[in-house]
Amino acid sequence: MVFYKTEEEIELIRQSAFILSKAHGEIALLIKAGVSTLTLDKRAEEFIKDHGAVPSFKNYNGFPFSLCISVNSTVVHGMPSNYVLNDGDVISVDCGVYYNGFHSDCAYTHAVGNVTEEVAQLLEVTKESLYKGIEKAVVGNRLGDVSHAIQSHAETAKYGVVRELVGHGIGRNLHEAPEVPNYGKRGQGLKLQNGLVLAIEPMVNLGTRYIIQEEDGWTIRTRDNKPSAHFEHTVVIRNNKAEVLTTFDYIDKAKQQ
């Protein structure tokens, strides 16, 4: 069942998204060679709780951490650990916040130090594909218009678009209907209406689209072990132009310091 949000409910999601966006900025300040991914997770949990919120991911279906941290060939759902970041790594930080009864969800893939031009291009195109999808997330369009925009932009650059993992509706529950695939056909799927809140999240691989799941039951990797990128925003369907509730502005500010 698809839940359409009232303006009051959207305001509460916006407040959740504000805390989440600032948490991403705090994490970005710490991302550099020599820092463990567990350090990032601890900082995120501390920041979120200090703002009266709860990390959405912690204990969700048994997941033991506040962040999903996916390094290099890990696509999503990577677990924080004692792994220490190295120059040239790419690291996807996926985080959710639960505040005043509502969730928000956002992900960003960072380059650690100096990455290859090939990897830098992957990150740029994946981020662009997120915004291509958001451009189509308006009243009157179909869900397939969003999916197709993401897929076509990524595949034009000869990248693999992951199909087994999708975006989703979000609100009182972290994952709600509808699913938001990163591939699809224009003019197909659910007709978009005001008040629908979606987490749109392209997952794009440098090589093929194929993935494998690790024995821990969470970690998803590329089958060919090539790097992957992941960007995500929480978005409200509106007339003419979608409203993006999360922001990368705090990440951008952190990178300038």
Helices and strands as residue ranges (DSSP letters): H 7-30, H 37-50, E 54-55, G 60-62, E 67-71, E 74-76, E 90-99, E 102-111, H 117-135, H 143-156, E 160-161, E 167-169, E 176-180, E 197-200, E 203-205, E 211-213, E 220-222, E 228-230, E 233-236, E 243-244, H 249-256
